[in-house]
Amino acid sequence: MRDAENIREVERLGIDMMGFICWEGSPRFVREVPAYLPDCPRVGVFVNPSLDEIQKYNEAFGFNFIQLHGTESPEFCKAVREKTGCKVIKAISIQTPSNSPLKGEDKSLGKENSLPLREGWGGSVAFLLFDTKCPTIGGSGQKFNWDILSSYRGELPFLLSGGIGPEDADQLRQFHHEKYLGFDINSRFEVEPGIKDIEAIKNFISSIRQHESH
Protein backbone atom coordinates (compact mmCIF):
# COMPACT_ATOMS: atom_id res chain seq x y z
CA MET A 1 0.00 0.00 0.00
CA ARG A 2 1.16 3.55 -0.68
CA ASP A 3 -1.79 5.74 -1.69
CA ALA A 4 -3.43 7.55 1.25
CA GLU A 5 -7.03 7.27 0.08
CA ASN A 6 -6.61 3.65 -1.01
CA ILE A 7 -5.12 2.90 2.42
CA ARG A 8 -8.16 4.46 4.11
CA GLU A 9 -10.57 2.47 1.96
CA VAL A 10 -8.83 -0.84 2.63
CA GLU A 11 -8.58 -0.11 6.34
CA ARG A 12 -12.36 0.45 6.52
CA LEU A 13 -12.85 -3.15 5.36
CA GLY A 14 -11.54 -4.37 8.73
CA ILE A 15 -8.33 -6.00 7.52
CA ASP A 16 -5.96 -7.35 10.15
CA MET A 17 -2.61 -6.06 8.84
CA MET A 18 -1.35 -3.82 6.05
CA GLY A 19 1.95 -4.14 4.19
CA PHE A 20 4.37 -1.51 2.92
CA ILE A 21 7.08 -2.70 0.54
CA CYS A 22 10.43 -1.15 1.37
CA TRP A 23 12.39 -2.79 -1.42
CA GLU A 24 13.29 -0.73 -4.48
CA GLY A 25 13.05 -3.73 -6.78
CA SER A 26 9.27 -3.90 -6.39
CA PRO A 27 6.74 -1.93 -8.48
CA ARG A 28 4.95 -1.38 -5.15
CA PHE A 29 7.96 0.25 -3.50
CA VAL A 30 6.95 3.06 -1.11
CA ARG A 31 9.24 5.92 -2.12
CA GLU A 32 7.87 8.14 0.62
CA VAL A 33 5.67 7.85 3.67
CA PRO A 34 2.00 8.04 2.59
CA ALA A 35 -0.02 11.05 3.72
CA TYR A 36 -2.10 8.63 5.79
CA LEU A 37 -1.00 5.57 7.74
CA PRO A 38 -3.50 3.03 9.10
CA ASP A 39 -4.22 2.29 12.75
CA CYS A 40 -4.12 -1.47 12.10
CA PRO A 41 -0.79 -3.29 12.49
CA ARG A 42 1.71 -2.18 9.82
CA VAL A 43 4.10 -4.58 8.13
CA GLY A 44 7.36 -3.44 6.56
CA VAL A 45 8.37 -5.79 3.75
CA PHE A 46 12.10 -6.07 2.94
CA VAL A 47 14.48 -8.15 0.82
CA ASN A 48 17.98 -8.72 2.23
CA PRO A 49 18.14 -5.33 3.95
CA SER A 50 20.66 -4.00 6.42
CA LEU A 51 19.64 -3.41 10.01
CA ASP A 52 20.14 0.32 9.52
CA GLU A 53 17.83 0.32 6.51
CA ILE A 54 15.10 -1.44 8.47
CA GLN A 55 15.50 0.95 11.36
CA LYS A 56 15.27 3.98 9.06
CA TYR A 57 11.96 2.82 7.61
CA ASN A 58 10.67 1.70 10.99
CA GLU A 59 11.22 5.15 12.46
CA ALA A 60 9.23 6.68 9.60
CA PHE A 61 6.39 4.16 9.42
CA GLY A 62 6.06 2.81 12.96
CA PHE A 63 5.93 -0.84 11.98
CA ASN A 64 4.54 -3.62 14.15
CA PHE A 65 5.98 -6.40 12.00
CA ILE A 66 9.02 -6.74 9.74
CA GLN A 67 8.52 -9.22 6.89
CA LEU A 68 11.69 -10.59 5.29
CA HIS A 69 11.60 -12.06 1.77
CA GLY A 70 15.27 -12.66 1.02
CA THR A 71 17.91 -15.08 2.25
CA GLU A 72 18.00 -13.64 5.77
CA SER A 73 19.31 -16.00 8.45
CA PRO A 74 17.65 -16.81 11.78
CA GLU A 75 20.41 -14.79 13.45
CA PHE A 76 19.61 -11.74 11.33
CA CYS A 77 15.89 -12.11 12.08
CA LYS A 78 16.67 -12.17 15.79
CA ALA A 79 18.80 -9.05 15.43
CA VAL A 80 15.93 -7.29 13.63
CA ARG A 81 13.57 -8.16 16.45
CA GLU A 82 15.98 -6.94 19.09
CA LYS A 83 16.87 -3.70 17.30
CA THR A 84 13.36 -2.64 16.28
CA GLY A 85 11.10 -4.25 18.87
CA CYS A 86 8.97 -5.50 15.96
CA LYS A 87 7.80 -9.05 15.49
CA VAL A 88 9.40 -10.74 12.48
CA ILE A 89 7.69 -12.64 9.67
CA LYS A 90 9.97 -14.79 7.50
CA ALA A 91 8.82 -15.62 3.99
CA ILE A 92 9.62 -19.12 2.76
CA SER A 93 9.41 -19.82 -0.98
CA ILE A 94 7.69 -23.06 -1.97
CA GLN A 95 8.27 -24.76 -5.31
CA THR A 96 5.36 -24.73 -7.76
CA PRO A 97 4.03 -27.98 -9.28
CA SER A 98 5.61 -27.06 -12.63
CA ASN A 99 9.15 -27.27 -11.25
CA SER A 100 8.70 -29.63 -8.31
CA PRO A 101 6.98 -33.01 -8.79
CA LEU A 102 4.38 -33.66 -6.11
CA LYS A 103 4.14 -37.42 -6.62
CA GLY A 104 5.78 -39.57 -4.01
CA GLU A 105 8.08 -37.90 -1.51
CA ASP A 106 7.71 -34.14 -1.65
CA LYS A 107 11.03 -32.46 -2.43
CA SER A 108 10.07 -28.83 -1.92
CA LEU A 109 8.98 -28.63 1.70
CA GLY A 110 9.12 -32.01 3.40
CA LYS A 111 12.64 -32.87 2.25
CA GLU A 112 14.50 -29.55 2.04
CA ASN A 113 12.69 -27.08 4.25
CA SER A 114 10.95 -28.87 7.13
CA LEU A 115 14.07 -29.40 9.28
CA PRO A 116 15.32 -25.80 9.08
CA LEU A 117 11.82 -24.56 9.73
CA ARG A 118 11.50 -26.77 12.76
CA GLU A 119 14.97 -26.21 14.16
CA GLY A 120 16.20 -22.83 12.98
CA TRP A 121 13.48 -20.19 13.23
CA GLY A 122 11.73 -20.78 16.54
CA GLY A 123 13.63 -18.23 18.61
CA SER A 124 13.90 -15.65 15.84
CA VAL A 125 10.54 -15.06 14.17
CA ALA A 126 6.91 -14.77 15.23
CA PHE A 127 5.57 -16.69 12.26
CA LEU A 128 6.28 -17.76 8.70
CA LEU A 129 4.74 -16.81 5.38
CA PHE A 130 4.64 -19.49 2.70
CA ASP A 131 4.85 -17.95 -0.77
CA THR A 132 5.31 -19.26 -4.30
CA LYS A 133 8.89 -19.66 -5.50
CA CYS A 134 9.35 -17.63 -8.67
CA PRO A 135 12.02 -15.68 -10.59
CA THR A 136 10.84 -12.45 -8.94
CA ILE A 137 10.56 -11.73 -5.21
CA GLY A 138 6.84 -12.22 -4.57
CA GLY A 139 3.97 -10.58 -6.45
CA SER A 140 4.01 -13.32 -9.10
CA GLY A 141 0.26 -13.97 -8.99
CA GLN A 142 1.06 -17.71 -8.96
CA LYS A 143 -0.09 -20.29 -6.44
CA PHE A 144 1.77 -23.33 -5.21
CA ASN A 145 0.04 -26.58 -4.32
CA TRP A 146 -1.21 -25.99 -0.76
CA ASP A 147 -1.34 -29.75 -0.17
CA ILE A 148 2.44 -29.55 0.22
CA LEU A 149 1.90 -27.92 3.61
CA SER A 150 0.43 -31.11 5.04
CA SER A 151 4.09 -32.13 5.53
CA TYR A 152 4.84 -29.05 7.64
CA ARG A 153 5.37 -30.11 11.25
CA GLY A 154 7.10 -27.00 12.56
CA GLU A 155 6.11 -25.20 15.75
CA LEU A 156 5.69 -21.77 14.16
CA PRO A 157 2.29 -20.62 12.88
CA PHE A 158 2.13 -19.45 9.27
CA LEU A 159 0.36 -17.25 6.77
CA LEU A 160 -0.60 -18.55 3.34
CA SER A 161 0.45 -16.41 0.38
CA GLY A 162 1.19 -16.61 -3.32
CA GLY A 163 -1.29 -15.76 -6.05
CA ILE A 164 -4.45 -15.86 -3.93
CA GLY A 165 -7.26 -14.29 -5.97
CA PRO A 166 -10.99 -13.57 -5.74
CA GLU A 167 -11.85 -17.03 -7.07
CA ASP A 168 -10.00 -18.77 -4.21
CA ALA A 169 -12.48 -18.15 -1.37
CA ASP A 170 -13.91 -21.67 -1.51
CA GLN A 171 -10.46 -23.27 -1.55
CA LEU A 172 -9.35 -21.14 1.40
CA ARG A 173 -12.41 -22.15 3.39
CA GLN A 174 -11.48 -25.78 2.83
CA PHE A 175 -7.83 -25.34 3.81
CA HIS A 176 -7.01 -26.58 7.32
CA HIS A 177 -3.77 -26.86 9.27
CA GLU A 178 -3.26 -26.51 13.01
CA LYS A 179 -0.61 -23.81 12.46
CA TYR A 180 -2.52 -21.83 9.84
CA LEU A 181 -3.16 -18.22 10.92
CA GLY A 182 -4.60 -16.62 7.82
CA PHE A 183 -3.77 -15.44 4.32
CA ASP A 184 -1.95 -12.65 2.54
CA ILE A 185 -3.45 -11.09 -0.60
CA ASN A 186 -1.77 -8.70 -3.01
CA SER A 187 -1.37 -8.62 -6.79
CA ARG A 188 -4.57 -10.46 -7.69
CA PHE A 189 -6.59 -7.73 -5.94
CA GLU A 190 -5.01 -4.74 -7.66
CA VAL A 191 -6.12 -2.35 -10.36
CA GLU A 192 -2.43 -1.40 -10.73
CA PRO A 193 0.68 -2.11 -8.63
CA GLY A 194 0.14 -0.69 -5.16
CA ILE A 195 -3.54 0.23 -5.71
CA LYS A 196 -6.07 -2.27 -4.40
CA ASP A 197 -9.49 -3.10 -5.85
CA ILE A 198 -11.72 -2.20 -2.90
CA GLU A 199 -14.87 -3.94 -4.13
CA ALA A 200 -13.01 -7.17 -4.90
CA ILE A 201 -11.42 -7.23 -1.42
CA LYS A 202 -14.72 -6.36 0.25
CA ASN A 203 -16.54 -9.23 -1.47
CA PHE A 204 -13.71 -11.66 -0.78
CA ILE A 205 -13.52 -10.84 2.93
CA SER A 206 -17.30 -10.98 3.22
CA SER A 207 -17.34 -14.44 1.68
CA ILE A 208 -14.66 -15.72 4.08
CA ARG A 209 -16.18 -14.16 7.21
CA GLN A 210 -19.72 -15.26 6.47
CA HIS A 211 -18.46 -18.80 6.39
CA GLU A 212 -16.55 -18.35 9.66
CA SER A 213 -19.68 -17.00 11.37
CA HIS A 214 -21.45 -20.25 10.61
SULCOR-V447364 format. One record per backbone hydrogen bond with DSSP energy under -1.0 kcal/mol. CO is the residue of the C=O (numbers start at 1). NH is the residue of the N-H. E is the energy in kcal/mol with one decimal. If there is no record, write none. Layout:
co=[CO & CO]
nh=[NH & NH]
e=[E & E]
This chain:
co=[3 & 4 & 5 & 6 & 7 & 8 & 10 & 11 & 18 & 20 & 21 & 23 & 26 & 29 & 41 & 42 & 42 & 43 & 44 & 45 & 46 & 50 & 51 & 52 & 53 & 54 & 55 & 56 & 57 & 58 & 64 & 65 & 66 & 67 & 68 & 73 & 74 & 75 & 76 & 77 & 78 & 79 & 80 & 81 & 87 & 88 & 88 & 89 & 90 & 92 & 94 & 96 & 109 & 113 & 114 & 115 & 116 & 121 & 121 & 127 & 128 & 129 & 130 & 131 & 145 & 146 & 147 & 148 & 149 & 157 & 158 & 159 & 160 & 165 & 168 & 169 & 170 & 172 & 177 & 179 & 182 & 186 & 187 & 189 & 192 & 195 & 195 & 197 & 198 & 199 & 200 & 201 & 202 & 203 & 204 & 205 & 206 & 207 & 208 & 209]
nh=[7 & 8 & 9 & 10 & 11 & 12 & 13 & 14 & 43 & 45 & 30 & 26 & 29 & 31 & 18 & 64 & 65 & 20 & 67 & 22 & 69 & 54 & 55 & 56 & 57 & 58 & 59 & 60 & 61 & 62 & 87 & 44 & 89 & 46 & 91 & 77 & 78 & 79 & 80 & 81 & 82 & 83 & 84 & 85 & 66 & 126 & 127 & 68 & 129 & 131 & 133 & 99 & 114 & 117 & 118 & 119 & 120 & 124 & 125 & 90 & 159 & 92 & 161 & 94 & 148 & 149 & 150 & 151 & 152 & 128 & 181 & 130 & 184 & 168 & 172 & 173 & 174 & 175 & 180 & 158 & 160 & 189 & 190 & 197 & 195 & 191 & 192 & 201 & 202 & 203 & 204 & 205 & 206 & 207 & 208 & 209 & 210 & 211 & 212 & 213]
e=[-2.7 & -2.2 & -2.3 & -2.3 & -2.6 & -1.9 & -1.4 & -2.0 & -3.0 & -2.7 & -2.4 & -1.9 & -1.5 & -1.0 & -2.0 & -2.8 & -2.1 & -2.8 & -3.3 & -2.9 & -2.8 & -2.0 & -2.5 & -2.3 & -2.0 & -2.7 & -2.3 & -1.1 & -2.7 & -2.7 & -2.1 & -2.5 & -2.9 & -2.9 & -2.7 & -2.4 & -2.1 & -2.0 & -2.4 & -2.2 & -2.3 & -2.4 & -2.5 & -2.0 & -2.5 & -2.7 & -1.3 & -2.8 & -2.2 & -2.4 & -3.2 & -1.3 & -2.0 & -2.1 & -2.3 & -2.8 & -2.4 & -2.2 & -2.0 & -1.7 & -2.4 & -3.1 & -2.3 & -3.0 & -2.0 & -1.7 & -1.9 & -1.9 & -1.6 & -2.2 & -3.1 & -2.5 & -2.7 & -2.2 & -2.5 & -2.2 & -1.2 & -1.0 & -1.8 & -2.8 & -2.5 & -2.1 & -1.2 & -3.2 & -2.6 & -2.4 & -1.2 & -2.2 & -2.8 & -2.4 & -2.0 & -2.9 & -2.3 & -2.1 & -2.1 & -3.0 & -2.2 & -1.3 & -1.8 & -2.1]
